Amino acid sequence: MVIKQIQGRLDGLATKQEMDAKFETTKAELQKEIEVAKNETIKWMIGLALAQLAMMAGILMTMVRVLPGGHIRP
């Protein structure tokens, strides 16, 4: 009776090899997610840099047209 209870509890435990395989799978999934997040961050940074460049060009053109002595006339 006691042996069956102990055997039932031991069957539910994972072996070291099973745990190592599970850790490797989890590690690979996590590395993939980090890679995807890195690529998304780079895309956002490039997009924001281009938006900032366009904004600065717009401000510069506005200043050239508005300030006295501007050379570009509408």
Protein Blocks (a to p, Z undefined) as FASTA:
>chain_A
ZZmmmmmmmmmpccfklmmmmmmmmmmmmmmmmmmmmmmmmmmmmmmmmmmmmmmmmmmm
mmmmmpghiabdZZ
